[in-house]
Structure formats: C-alpha cells, structure tokens
C-alpha cells in the first residue's frame, strides 16, 4: 500500500484568514488614505500623526466589533439550525433518515448503499450527520466570533502602523511620498502573504490589493488638495 501523500488545504483557515487579510488591508488603506488626505491639505506634523493614530485606534475597534457581530450572527444561525434538526430527529426519525438517504442518492450512491450509509451514520451520530450533509455545517467551517474579532483588530493595527511610521520622514513632499511608498510596499507584502496562505497564485491577488489601495490614496489626496485650495 502506497503511503498517503500529504495534502494542504486552506478551508480550515478560511474564517480567521479572511478576517486577518481584510483587517490588514483595511488598516493599510484607510489609515494611509486618511494621513495622505490630511497631509495634502497642508496640515502640520502633529495633525498628520494624530490622524494616523486616531485612525488606527478607531479602525481596530470598529473592525473587531464588526467582525464579532457579523460572525456571531452566523453562529446564531448555526445554533438555530442545530435546535431545529434536534427537534425533527426527535419527532420524525424515520423521515429524517429517509431525507439523508435521498441526499446520498443525489450525490451518486446507489439506493442500497445510500441506505446503509445513512443508517450507519444515524447510529453513530444522527444530528452531526444532518448538520454536515444536509446543512453543510462542519467543525472546520464553524463560526468563531472571538477569533474573527481578534484577528481583525490585530491585523488592522499591524497594517495601520506601516503608514504611521511614514511620519518619521522629513516634512513636506518627502513625507507624503514616504507614506505612499511604505503603504504600497505593505500592500504588496499583505497580498503575497494572503495569496500564499490561501494556496492561490501570487500575482493577481497582490495586484488587486495594490490597485485598490493606490486608488483610495489618490482619491483622498485629491480631496485634501481641494480642501487646501479652498482654505478649509
């Protein structure tokens, strides 16, 4: 018998990876865009730094709260589905067994084999079988609100620190260029890491992230410049 070759799938990382990637990208883009907008308005170093730090703190808390609430809603749905399935199994076990048989037949099993599989799984754990094969709920895809919230907050903070460090550059155009350059570099790294973790190609996800961030900074720079011209 040949030994099983190792397989690496990314499904188990889907929940926290999505939250972490979103948090890091949002931290980079929103904080840098805020600072670029303030910088092009002619504001002082203190104002630019304050905007960056305030954006970091507010964004991290907003990301944590948003992810926690969103994923908690998913967890509530999963719990409600479990209650419903438990009730149906208690009131109509034969009907639920027949439902599982039909699911396996639709997936290509002959009826006799589908019956055998359904009976065996009902004996081992009927509720888990229905949660998995009828509703698609698995331990791997289970909603984890706290994990998602923490991943979002921490990754946002890490991403937001990159443009904040750009304030250390000399005042004026050099500082503005530095903020933009370090942010674009951070977006490249974020795109590469997320693509690598997801097991996909590197170029397209990275280019997508960088293009989106560059567009956001360009728009806020234009807004800041217009505000400066208007004397706001």
Secondary structure, DSSP 8 states (H G I E B T S, - for coil): ---------SGGGHHHHHHHHHHHHHHHHHHHHHHHHHHHTT--HHHHHHHHHHHHHHHHHHHHHHHHHHHHHHHHHHHHHHHHHHHHHHH-HHHHHHHHHHHHHHTT--HHHHHHHHHHHHHHHHHHHHHHHTT---STT---HHHHHHHHHHHHHHHHHHHHHGGGS-TTHHHHHHHHHHHHHHHHHHHHHHHHHHT--SHHHHHHHHHHHHHHHHHHHHHHHHHHHHT-
